[in-house]
Amino acid sequence: MDRGGTAPPRRPAAAARRGVPGALLAVLVAAAALVAAAPPGEAAAPAPPGSPAVPPAPVPPAPVPPAAPVPPAAPVPPAAPVPPAAPVPPAAPVPPAAPVPPAAPVPPAAPVPPAAPVPPAAPVPPAAPVPPAAPVPPAAPVPPAAPVPPAAPVPPAAPVPPAAEPPPAPPGAGVPAPGAGYAWPLLPVPVVRTPFRPPEHTYGPGHRGVDLAGAPGQAVLAARGGTVVFAGPVGGRSLVSVQHDDGLRTTYEPVTPLVGAGAVVAAGAVLGTLEPGHAGCPDPACLHWGVRRDRTDYLDPLVLLRPPRVRLLPVPDPWPA
């Protein structure tokens, strides 16, 4: 370095070796020379306070020496030639396939011997001629039938007198179909101790049923099939009521029931057992058996046990042929 602290310019050869272009290198060298030729400046003393600022003295331009010629760059040696690639050897030829040997000849099939000739069938002898049937003799003539004499006229039947009408029953004793499937509620057939006595009016005195002699604990039977509508105590006595399909209702008392309301019973089914004692009955036990059509129309139960009556109709005169 010189006195002014400025580094000397680098040599062009070094710049050339670093690969700097020639024009740019010349400019850099000229600038370095100007800096080196400038006189070193003295340190300026600080201006007293209040003094006017003094502009710096102009620096005369220093002549720039001409740049040293840049030596030409060394020529680049040509690249080494690339050796040619080794030739690829040709592929080995594929050997031809071995010839297939011909197939062995198939021996011809053995000849089939001809079938034996079928002998001709034996001739069928002709059937023997059928002799003609013997002639049928003509049938003997049928003699005409004897005339049937006319039937004797049937005398007209004597008219049958109409059946005598039964005496009218007491009030309340009639039923729609007497004897239609009803039976005794006690067996064997009991003795009637008190008969049916209809009242003169709806709420009058009377005996609305029959009292049948029995024994305490005797089985009480359904007089006809139906549905139990009540079974239990009423007014200090126990009874069973059965509704039948003909619109009638039978009542049995005093009875300890063995069935409940709603039970469907058949004719002869056990409804309960007979309890001892009954008002007006001379026996140890009596069954009061009642029948009614509605709430107030009471009927005689014994009418239900009578067989149906048969009426003969008169024969029309004359009798149709």
Secondary structure, DSSP 8 states (H G I E B T S, - for coil): --TTS------HHHHHHTT--HHHHHHHHHHHHHHHHS----------TT------------------------------------------------------------------------------------------------------------------------TT---SSTTSS---SSSS---EEE--B--SSTTS--B-SEEEEE-TT-EEE-SS-EEEEEEEEETTEEEEEEE-TTS-EEEEESEEESS-TT-EE-TT-EEEEE-S--TT--SSEEEEEEEESSSS-EE-GGGGGS----------SS---
